[in-house]
Amino acid sequence: MNSEQLSGLGLEPMVTTSELAEYLRVDVQAIYDLRLHDRGPKGVRAGRELRFRVSDVKRWLDALHEPDAHPAIAGGDR
């Protein structure tokens, strides 16, 4: 089923654990380890396999952003 058919059903694309690991350039085991420690993205079980909604992966990645190391000083006051 292609993405056009999925969107027609109101479904969004999903990625496998291997695809997510490849995108992040980490070992598949790193994804499992993150999830084991409740630090990974939410997944959906499809039998023995895990799938990840693209929106869940994006939300997870957004939450990982580190704060700016040097926040801008407003108005130039010191």
C-alpha positions as CSV (number, residue, x, y, z in Angstrom):
1,M,0.0,0.0,0.0
2,N,1.5,3.3,-1.0
3,S,1.4,6.6,1.0
4,E,-1.5,7.9,-1.2
5,Q,-3.6,4.9,-0.3
6,L,-2.7,5.2,3.4
7,S,-3.7,8.9,3.5
8,G,-7.0,8.1,1.8
9,L,-7.7,5.7,4.7
10,G,-6.7,8.3,7.3
11,L,-3.5,6.3,8.1
12,E,0.0,7.7,8.3
13,P,3.2,6.0,7.2
14,M,5.1,3.9,9.7
15,V,8.8,2.8,9.8
16,T,10.3,-0.4,11.1
17,T,12.9,-0.6,13.8
18,S,15.6,-1.2,11.1
19,E,14.4,1.8,9.1
20,L,14.5,4.1,12.2
21,A,17.9,2.8,13.2
22,E,19.2,3.4,9.7
23,Y,17.8,6.9,9.6
24,L,19.4,7.7,13.0
25,R,22.6,6.0,12.0
26,V,22.6,3.8,15.1
27,D,22.4,0.0,15.7
28,V,19.0,-1.5,15.9
29,Q,19.9,-2.6,19.4
30,A,20.2,1.1,20.4
31,I,16.5,1.6,19.6
32,Y,15.6,-1.4,21.8
33,D,17.8,-0.1,24.6
34,L,16.3,3.4,24.5
35,R,12.8,1.9,24.7
36,L,13.9,-0.4,27.5
37,H,14.8,2.6,29.5
38,D,11.6,4.6,28.5
39,R,13.7,7.0,26.4
40,G,12.7,5.8,23.0
41,P,9.8,6.6,20.7
42,K,6.4,5.0,21.2
43,G,5.9,2.0,19.0
44,V,3.1,-0.2,17.7
45,R,3.4,-4.0,17.9
46,A,2.5,-5.8,14.7
47,G,2.9,-9.4,15.8
48,R,6.5,-9.7,16.9
49,E,7.6,-6.6,15.0
50,L,7.6,-3.0,16.1
51,R,6.5,-0.2,13.9
52,F,6.8,3.5,14.6
53,R,4.4,6.2,13.4
54,V,6.3,9.0,11.7
55,S,4.5,11.6,13.8
56,D,5.6,9.8,17.0
57,V,9.2,9.7,15.8
58,K,9.1,13.4,15.0
59,R,7.6,14.3,18.4
60,W,10.2,12.1,20.1
61,L,13.0,13.8,18.2
62,D,11.7,17.3,18.9
63,A,11.7,16.4,22.6
64,L,15.4,15.5,22.4
65,H,16.4,19.0,21.4
66,E,19.0,20.5,23.8
67,P,18.5,24.0,25.0
68,D,20.6,26.7,23.4
69,A,24.0,26.9,25.2
70,H,24.2,30.7,24.8
71,P,20.7,32.3,24.9
72,A,20.5,35.7,23.1
73,I,20.5,38.7,25.5
74,A,17.4,40.8,24.8
75,G,18.0,44.5,24.1
76,G,21.8,44.3,24.5
77,D,21.6,44.8,28.3
78,R,24.2,43.2,30.4
